[in-house]
Amino acid sequence: MTVNEAVRATAGIVILISLALGHWVNQSWYLFTAFVGLNLLQSAFTRWCPAMWLFRKMGLKETDSCS
């Protein structure tokens, strides 16, 4: 798994969990969903997000060597 794949997977999981929490627990959780979406949007332009630092420290590679 590459850094970009890990970021996408993490964002998807966090969005789905926060949507479920917003539906079943409290609608304020939708703000967290919006935060994740905004973070993904800014990372599309800056090519950086906080999770990338963590995944690099965990030893994930930037790109797949096969491509």
Buried (B, 14 or more C-beta within 10 A) or exposed (E): EBBBEBBEEBBEEBBEBBBEBBEEEEEEBBEBBEEBEEBBEEBEEEEEBEBBEBBEEEEBEEEEEEE
